[in-house]
């Protein structure tokens, strides 16, 4: 079973790019669902995840990005701090 490639000119700088197989695409989607479940289990809310949905795919990368590698000021860099503050406020009330 060989790799599948896009024809020349369809990749970056005119190079052929490998096309993910169905198994690779399904594995990535399952990994995404697993990551979302893990984040919800950790105490993040659906609202928290919605605010950083455009970057959740980064958690499925191999290897994953380094902790704190998100640029300062990006909305996802504030999600955990906001959630911890909400949990602290709830436990102090």
Rosetta blueprint (number, residue, H / E / L):
1 X L
2 X L
3 X L
4 X E
5 X E
6 X L
7 X L
8 X L
9 X L
10 X L
11 X L
12 X H
13 X H
14 X H
15 X L
16 X L
17 X L
18 X E
19 X E
20 X L
21 X L
22 X H
23 X H
24 X H
25 X H
26 X H
27 X H
28 X H
29 X H
30 X H
31 X H
32 X H
33 X H
34 X H
35 X H
36 X H
37 X H
38 X H
39 X H
40 X H
41 X H
42 X L
43 X L
44 X L
45 X L
46 X H
47 X H
48 X H
49 X H
50 X H
51 X H
52 X L
53 X H
54 X H
55 X H
56 X H
57 X H
58 X H
59 X H
60 X H
61 X L
62 X L
63 X L
64 X L
65 X L
66 X L
67 X L
68 X L
69 X L
70 X L
71 X L
72 X L
73 X L
74 X L
75 X H
76 X H
77 X H
78 X H
79 X H
80 X H
81 X H
82 X H
83 X H
84 X H
85 X H
86 X H
87 X H
88 X H
89 X H
90 X H
91 X H
92 X H
93 X L
